[in-house]
């Protein structure tokens, strides 16, 4: 590999881009060799997306130049990027849900006399599909497809256009483990074909497994450039965050207390009226973190919402601190001493256009310390919020900033600050670090462990298996709305968990 | 009296005028369908129809040629389209309220110009019916379908054209993509705003034609001539589930109701207070239609959302 020097396919030289108040890219150099994977790492807001938007023509650099296949190119729009052979798989798929796979591929290609004739397009599409093993029904409407299939459609769209360089923005964020394996096979095939790949990811083990080169960005600057063989997960994390980060969580054993949350024979229907939580029972004791692991869409969301009274339960019992909840409503359940960190923080956790203060006070605003006879005590608000923002390390310009302007990690810290300070000692926490960068994740994990030490009962529902394993005293695996496996911390076996999560255990144990 | 209504000759009159009265609805709702499929809501077509109606009346009365009236309606429609495109695509103004602005502009402008330039309305030569050779001679059927003015045939032809354009052309694919997922279209190099500019221009020209179709067969103009037909046309887009054929069906339904009301009046079946009640029929029907069609299956996801690459 190192013997003969290969001419780079892409060279981005000294790219700078300033947004009001932020230097998004500061003299960034980035190079991709043909037939290799170059990963781009960095926390949210480090400038990865900006750099890739510049490369794909969605945004213009202030200074610096882009050279593609030896020539300086001016990429002023996505169509320019496409015509040079640069494709991008966006994190939020850029597909038209009401069109078929083939129609999505045909978009923007034009046609003879303006007539869109699908036959030649489908023919070539089949060839491309076959060549790279990307199986997807070309006549299916996008909205009917599973996430993995949509991604394949997205990749096909790029390959159909003969891309030489493909940008993949967080491609594994939404995939199941099997789908990730399939994707990696495809990506290896692409590099074997001489295509250059740029991989943007948070997941360090994936980056190490797949890359030839790794560039790390921090605060808009390149903070490191390395190869997987020459680095470790901890080193990469340190380059990203700017300080040492530990992945192993100190979990001291604490005395297990009384049962604080008990669920018995719970049945809940989902949005489509099908039973999504099916006869589920579990218990969480004080001083214990119980993790619920599982692949997305196996009833986790419905379970959390039912416990918090956001979704009616068909039958079953929920007891909080020994009291059976008769008429579940969020208010009644909070009164029983349960707090809730929802998985959709932008939708259920905060009101995005409210200020930081207003969001922090959403739960306690009408308690005696903060309101008299319906009038808000704004000074007490300020005091309390200043304290919370400080204690929970929420980074915000001012207390009166709109919550929307905060980064994902800081919004999550805000939600956690509000919920964990509400005095409740039973916590239901769903996907606490999804889309949250490493620094904030570490902080959130510490907070969870701190609450555990203080005797709280914590139900941790997460699709991030590493997170569940790192934090939980007991792990329950949910599949099709049922608990299909349980294991305690000392007996954790990742393979066994994987089998439970994919439903293979049925055949084994039967 | 009722027996007079249910005679063959009376029913032929009703059905023939159903088609004739459906024409303005059809032009306007087809144009609005194209616009909404690309994600643009235009509530202002009522105003554009008024301007189209006035300009076609004025041009026809000055030149003596109804065809100059048609041309004038197309030109003023196009100008109104440019105005609406500037306000919504360039300035990113909220589409709902911009449309109300266009409506008020059309209402006020035509009123003022009519008083200034015309004063007392003088009837003009309208468009003569074209009898389709042979077909027009078929008894009953010919009278109902094939003895209309050219704009009627044009509007029906446009149902087919619009369907083909939307479903079978690259422009139509662009329109659908831009109305459902403008970001996705943008990443494939489709210009969202240029696509929308075209649908806005086409839609406004068709609203202008709708105005002409109100004036030219009858040969007169009056203040607020459209009396809400443009708003009904917007409702018909929803009724028609964003399909040209659906807009066609809706237009015929409203044409039929108007035709029946007219025939009641002509035969003296209703008079006085009851005639005012039957005159409300289209308004009541609109509410009923919208209540029934509250489902939004087929509504373009990006309807009335301005596109901004960085937003």
Interface residues (C-beta under 8 A of the other chain):
Chain A: X56 X58 X59 X77 X78 X79 X80 X82 X88 X90 X93 X94 X95 X96 X97 X98 X99 X103 X104 X106 X107 X108 X109 X110 X111 X114 X115 X116 X157
Chain B: X168 X169 X170 X171 X172 X173 X174 X176 X177 X180 X181 X183 X184 X185 X186 X187 X188 X189 X190 X301 X309 X310
